[in-house]
Amino acid sequence: MTRNDFLKKTIRASLFLLLALLVFALGKKVVAGKDCSGCPGNEVCNGKTDCSKY
C-alpha cells in the first residue's frame, strides 16, 4: 500500500465516520412532512395530527 492509498483510505474512513456520527446524533430529530416542532415525541412526526399520538 502506497502512502497516497493510505491517505485516501484514511480520509474516506474518517468522512464516513463523521457522517455516521451525524446520522446517529440527528436521527431522533427527523421530521417528515409538515413542521411538527411542538411534538414531544422523538420519532418521525407527520404533521400536527400525529402530535397527539406522542
N, C-alpha and C positions, 0 to 999 in steps of 0.2 A: 504494500500500500504506500503510495507516494504521499508527500506532505500535503499536496493540493487535494487529493482524495480524502485524506483525514480531515482537513479543514471543512470541506464541503459536507461531509457526513456529520461532523460535529455541529455545524451551523444548522443543517437541516433537522437534526435531532433536537436542538435547543429551540428552534422555532415551533416544532411540533409539540414539545413540552409546554411552551408558552401558550399555544393555542388550547391545549388540553386543560391547562390551569384556568384559562379564561372561561372555557365552557363549564368547567366544574364550579367556578365561583359565581357565574351569572346564570346558571341553569335554572335556579329557582325563581328567577325574576322574569322568566319568559311570559309574554302576554300575546295571545293570538286574537286576532280580530280587533275589536274596538278597545279603546283605552279603559282599563279597569284598575286604575291606581287606588281606588278605595277598597279593593278586595283584600280581606285579611289573609286569604289563602296563599300558600307559597307555590302552588302548581299553576298550570295553564288555566286562564280565565277567559272565557269567550263572552265579552260584553257585560253590561250591568246586570243582566238577568241571571247570570251564573254566580254573582256575588252572594246570593242568598244561600247557595249550597255550602259555602265555607263558613 
